[in-house]
């Protein structure tokens, strides 16, 4: 399964407090991991791939610099790593 998600943070400090993932992303990853486990109970070989189009969106939606997107995606990967089946 492929889910396009976690593109990056809005650079407006009126809407976010920083460029890096926060509790919202953490909770989203926890929820996706739980969803994956429920799906894997029925379809054991299932993997859930989280696809970030951050660099595309950074150009289109002004998410910030390439370095900000790279840092965001690196942190998201760190959050995902403990959850088997999420790639």
CNS distance restraints for C-alpha pairs under 8 A (distance, minus, plus):
assign (resid   1 and name CA) (resid  46 and name CA) 7.17 0.50 0.50
assign (resid   1 and name CA) (resid  47 and name CA) 6.11 0.50 0.50
assign (resid   1 and name CA) (resid  48 and name CA) 4.79 0.50 0.50
assign (resid   1 and name CA) (resid  49 and name CA) 5.93 0.50 0.50
assign (resid   2 and name CA) (resid  48 and name CA) 5.91 0.50 0.50
assign (resid   2 and name CA) (resid  49 and name CA) 4.68 0.50 0.50
assign (resid   2 and name CA) (resid  50 and name CA) 5.94 0.50 0.50
assign (resid   2 and name CA) (resid  51 and name CA) 6.60 0.50 0.50
assign (resid   3 and name CA) (resid  48 and name CA) 7.30 0.50 0.50
assign (resid   3 and name CA) (resid  49 and name CA) 6.21 0.50 0.50
assign (resid   3 and name CA) (resid  50 and name CA) 5.02 0.50 0.50
assign (resid   3 and name CA) (resid  51 and name CA) 5.81 0.50 0.50
assign (resid   4 and name CA) (resid  50 and name CA) 5.93 0.50 0.50
assign (resid   4 and name CA) (resid  51 and name CA) 4.50 0.50 0.50
assign (resid   4 and name CA) (resid  52 and name CA) 5.87 0.50 0.50
assign (resid   4 and name CA) (resid  53 and name CA) 7.22 0.50 0.50
assign (resid   5 and name CA) (resid  50 and name CA) 6.20 0.50 0.50
assign (resid   5 and name CA) (resid  51 and name CA) 5.83 0.50 0.50
assign (resid   5 and name CA) (resid  52 and name CA) 5.44 0.50 0.50
assign (resid   5 and name CA) (resid  53 and name CA) 7.56 0.50 0.50
assign (resid   6 and name CA) (resid  25 and name CA) 7.85 0.50 0.50
assign (resid   6 and name CA) (resid  50 and name CA) 7.86 0.50 0.50
assign (resid   6 and name CA) (resid  51 and name CA) 7.60 0.50 0.50
assign (resid   6 and name CA) (resid  52 and name CA) 5.52 0.50 0.50
assign (resid   6 and name CA) (resid  53 and name CA) 7.84 0.50 0.50
assign (resid   6 and name CA) (resid  54 and name CA) 7.39 0.50 0.50
assign (resid   6 and name CA) (resid  73 and name CA) 7.59 0.50 0.50
assign (resid   6 and name CA) (resid  76 and name CA) 7.65 0.50 0.50
assign (resid   7 and name CA) (resid  52 and name CA) 5.00 0.50 0.50
assign (resid   7 and name CA) (resid  53 and name CA) 5.39 0.50 0.50
assign (resid   7 and name CA) (resid  54 and name CA) 4.01 0.50 0.50
assign (resid   7 and name CA) (resid  55 and name CA) 7.74 0.50 0.50
assign (resid   7 and name CA) (resid  57 and name CA) 6.68 0.50 0.50
assign (resid   7 and name CA) (resid  69 and name CA) 7.66 0.50 0.50
assign (resid   7 and name CA) (resid  73 and name CA) 7.71 0.50 0.50
assign (resid   8 and name CA) (resid  19 and name CA) 7.54 0.50 0.50
assign (resid   8 and name CA) (resid  20 and name CA) 7.96 0.50 0.50
assign (resid   8 and name CA) (resid  54 and name CA) 5.69 0.50 0.50
assign (resid   8 and name CA) (resid  57 and name CA) 8.00 0.50 0.50
assign (resid   8 and name CA) (resid  58 and name CA) 7.66 0.50 0.50
assign (resid   8 and name CA) (resid  63 and name CA) 6.28 0.50 0.50
assign (resid   8 and name CA) (resid  69 and name CA) 5.81 0.50 0.50
assign (resid   8 and name CA) (resid  72 and name CA) 6.15 0.50 0.50
assign (resid   8 and name CA) (resid  73 and name CA) 7.32 0.50 0.50
assign (resid   9 and name CA) (resid  16 and name CA) 7.38 0.50 0.50
assign (resid   9 and name CA) (resid  18 and name CA) 7.60 0.50 0.50
assign (resid   9 and name CA) (resid  19 and name CA) 5.50 0.50 0.50
assign (resid   9 and name CA) (resid  20 and name CA) 6.99 0.50 0.50
assign (resid   9 and name CA) (resid  21 and name CA) 7.56 0.50 0.50
assign (resid   9 and name CA) (resid  63 and name CA) 6.02 0.50 0.50
assign (resid   9 and name CA) (resid  64 and name CA) 7.86 0.50 0.50
assign (resid   9 and name CA) (resid  69 and name CA) 7.97 0.50 0.50
assign (resid   9 and name CA) (resid  72 and name CA) 7.70 0.50 0.50
assign (resid  10 and name CA) (resid  15 and name CA) 7.14 0.50 0.50
assign (resid  10 and name CA) (resid  16 and name CA) 6.70 0.50 0.50
assign (resid  10 and name CA) (resid  19 and name CA) 7.50 0.50 0.50
assign (resid  10 and name CA) (resid  62 and name CA) 7.61 0.50 0.50
assign (resid  10 and name CA) (resid  63 and name CA) 5.12 0.50 0.50
assign (resid  10 and name CA) (resid  64 and name CA) 7.39 0.50 0.50
assign (resid  11 and name CA) (resid  16 and name CA) 7.23 0.50 0.50
assign (resid  11 and name CA) (resid  18 and name CA) 7.49 0.50 0.50
assign (resid  11 and name CA) (resid  19 and name CA) 6.77 0.50 0.50
assign (resid  11 and name CA) (resid  62 and name CA) 7.56 0.50 0.50
assign (resid  11 and name CA) (resid  63 and name CA) 5.67 0.50 0.50
assign (resid  11 and name CA) (resid  64 and name CA) 5.83 0.50 0.50
assign (resid  12 and name CA) (resid  16 and name CA) 6.32 0.50 0.50
assign (resid  13 and name CA) (resid  17 and name CA) 5.51 0.50 0.50
assign (resid  13 and name CA) (resid  18 and name CA) 6.98 0.50 0.50
assign (resid  19 and name CA) (resid  68 and name CA) 6.37 0.50 0.50
assign (resid  19 and name CA) (resid  72 and name CA) 6.66 0.50 0.50
assign (resid  20 and name CA) (resid  68 and name CA) 7.89 0.50 0.50
assign (resid  20 and name CA) (resid  71 and name CA) 7.01 0.50 0.50
assign (resid  20 and name CA) (resid  72 and name CA) 4.99 0.50 0.50
assign (resid  20 and name CA) (resid  75 and name CA) 7.12 0.50 0.50
assign (resid  21 and name CA) (resid  25 and name CA) 5.73 0.50 0.50
assign (resid  21 and name CA) (resid  26 and name CA) 7.47 0.50 0.50
assign (resid  21 and name CA) (resid  72 and name CA) 6.24 0.50 0.50
assign (resid  21 and name CA) (resid  75 and name CA) 6.73 0.50 0.50
assign (resid  21 and name CA) (resid  76 and name CA) 6.73 0.50 0.50
assign (resid  22 and name CA) (resid  26 and name CA) 6.38 0.50 0.50
assign (resid  23 and name CA) (resid  27 and name CA) 6.06 0.50 0.50
assign (resid  24 and name CA) (resid  28 and name CA) 6.19 0.50 0.50
assign (resid  25 and name CA) (resid  29 and name CA) 6.12 0.50 0.50
assign (resid  25 and name CA) (resid  76 and name CA) 7.82 0.50 0.50
assign (resid  26 and name CA) (resid  30 and name CA) 6.25 0.50 0.50
assign (resid  26 and name CA) (resid  79 and name CA) 6.89 0.50 0.50
assign (resid  27 and name CA) (resid  31 and name CA) 6.14 0.50 0.50
assign (resid  28 and name CA) (resid  32 and name CA) 6.15 0.50 0.50
assign (resid  29 and name CA) (resid  33 and name CA) 6.03 0.50 0.50
assign (resid  29 and name CA) (resid  79 and name CA) 7.43 0.50 0.50
assign (resid  29 and name CA) (resid  80 and name CA) 6.74 0.50 0.50
assign (resid  30 and name CA) (resid  34 and name CA) 6.28 0.50 0.50
assign (resid  31 and name CA) (resid  35 and name CA) 6.14 0.50 0.50
assign (resid  32 and name CA) (resid  36 and name CA) 6.03 0.50 0.50
assign (resid  33 and name CA) (resid  37 and name CA) 6.32 0.50 0.50
assign (resid  33 and name CA) (resid  83 and name CA) 6.38 0.50 0.50
assign (resid  33 and name CA) (resid  85 and name CA) 7.81 0.50 0.50
assign (resid  33 and name CA) (resid  86 and name CA) 6.72 0.50 0.50
assign (resid  34 and name CA) (resid  38 and name CA) 6.41 0.50 0.50
assign (resid  35 and name CA) (resid  39 and name CA) 6.30 0.50 0.50
assign (resid  36 and name CA) (resid  40 and name CA) 5.95 0.50 0.50
assign (resid  36 and name CA) (resid  46 and name CA) 7.86 0.50 0.50
assign (resid  36 and name CA) (resid  47 and name CA) 7.53 0.50 0.50
assign (resid  36 and name CA) (resid  48 and name CA) 6.62 0.50 0.50
assign (resid  36 and name CA) (resid  85 and name CA) 7.18 0.50 0.50
assign (resid  36 and name CA) (resid  86 and name CA) 7.59 0.50 0.50
assign (resid  37 and name CA) (resid  41 and name CA) 6.25 0.50 0.50
assign (resid  38 and name CA) (resid  42 and name CA) 7.18 0.50 0.50
assign (resid  39 and name CA) (resid  43 and name CA) 6.02 0.50 0.50
assign (resid  39 and name CA) (resid  44 and name CA) 7.68 0.50 0.50
assign (resid  39 and name CA) (resid  46 and name CA) 7.36 0.50 0.50
assign (resid  40 and name CA) (resid  44 and name CA) 4.34 0.50 0.50
assign (resid  40 and name CA) (resid  45 and name CA) 6.73 0.50 0.50
assign (resid  40 and name CA) (resid  46 and name CA) 5.69 0.50 0.50
assign (resid  46 and name CA) (resid  85 and name CA) 7.31 0.50 0.50
assign (resid  47 and name CA) (resid  85 and name CA) 4.90 0.50 0.50
assign (resid  47 and name CA) (resid  86 and name CA) 6.17 0.50 0.50
assign (resid  47 and name CA) (resid  87 and name CA) 7.13 0.50 0.50
assign (resid  48 and name CA) (resid  85 and name CA) 6.14 0.50 0.50
assign (resid  48 and name CA) (resid  86 and name CA) 5.00 0.50 0.50
assign (resid  48 and name CA) (resid  87 and name CA) 6.18 0.50 0.50
assign (resid  49 and name CA) (resid  86 and name CA) 5.90 0.50 0.50
assign (resid  49 and name CA) (resid  87 and name CA) 4.68 0.50 0.50
assign (resid  50 and name CA) (resid  86 and name CA) 7.19 0.50 0.50
assign (resid  50 and name CA) (resid  87 and name CA) 6.17 0.50 0.50
assign (resid  52 and name CA) (resid  73 and name CA) 7.60 0.50 0.50
assign (resid  53 and name CA) (resid  57 and name CA) 6.13 0.50 0.50
assign (resid  54 and name CA) (resid  58 and name CA) 5.81 0.50 0.50
assign (resid  54 and name CA) (resid  63 and name CA) 7.93 0.50 0.50
assign (resid  54 and name CA) (resid  69 and name CA) 6.05 0.50 0.50
assign (resid  54 and name CA) (resid  73 and name CA) 7.81 0.50 0.50
assign (resid  55 and name CA) (resid  59 and name CA) 6.54 0.50 0.50
assign (resid  55 and name CA) (resid  66 and name CA) 6.57 0.50 0.50
assign (resid  55 and name CA) (resid  69 and name CA) 6.68 0.50 0.50
assign (resid  56 and name CA) (resid  60 and name CA) 6.45 0.50 0.50
assign (resid  57 and name CA) (resid  61 and name CA) 5.31 0.50 0.50
assign (resid  57 and name CA) (resid  62 and name CA) 7.03 0.50 0.50
assign (resid  57 and name CA) (resid  63 and name CA) 6.67 0.50 0.50
assign (resid  58 and name CA) (resid  62 and name CA) 4.74 0.50 0.50
assign (resid  58 and name CA) (resid  63 and name CA) 4.27 0.50 0.50
assign (resid  58 and name CA) (resid  64 and name CA) 5.83 0.50 0.50
assign (resid  58 and name CA) (resid  65 and name CA) 7.11 0.50 0.50
assign (resid  58 and name CA) (resid  66 and name CA) 7.38 0.50 0.50
assign (resid  58 and name CA) (resid  69 and name CA) 7.42 0.50 0.50
assign (resid  59 and name CA) (resid  63 and name CA) 7.28 0.50 0.50
assign (resid  63 and name CA) (resid  69 and name CA) 7.55 0.50 0.50
assign (resid  64 and name CA) (resid  68 and name CA) 6.08 0.50 0.50
assign (resid  64 and name CA) (resid  69 and name CA) 6.89 0.50 0.50
assign (resid  65 and name CA) (resid  69 and name CA) 6.43 0.50 0.50
assign (resid  66 and name CA) (resid  70 and name CA) 6.11 0.50 0.50
assign (resid  67 and name CA) (resid  71 and name CA) 6.11 0.50 0.50
assign (resid  68 and name CA) (resid  72 and name CA) 6.13 0.50 0.50
assign (resid  69 and name CA) (resid  73 and name CA) 6.11 0.50 0.50
assign (resid  70 and name CA) (resid  74 and name CA) 6.08 0.50 0.50
assign (resid  71 and name CA) (resid  75 and name CA) 6.29 0.50 0.50
assign (resid  72 and name CA) (resid  76 and name CA) 6.26 0.50 0.50
assign (resid  73 and name CA) (resid  77 and name CA) 6.17 0.50 0.50
assign (resid  74 and name CA) (resid  78 and name CA) 6.37 0.50 0.50
assign (resid  75 and name CA) (resid  79 and name CA) 6.32 0.50 0.50
assign (resid  76 and name CA) (resid  80 and name CA) 6.21 0.50 0.50
assign (resid  77 and name CA) (resid  81 and name CA) 6.02 0.50 0.50
assign (resid  78 and name CA) (resid  82 and name CA) 7.86 0.50 0.50
assign (resid  80 and name CA) (resid  86 and name CA) 6.54 0.50 0.50
assign (resid  80 and name CA) (resid  87 and name CA) 7.30 0.50 0.50
assign (resid  81 and name CA) (resid  86 and name CA) 7.67 0.50 0.50
assign (resid  81 and name CA) (resid  87 and name CA) 7.84 0.50 0.50
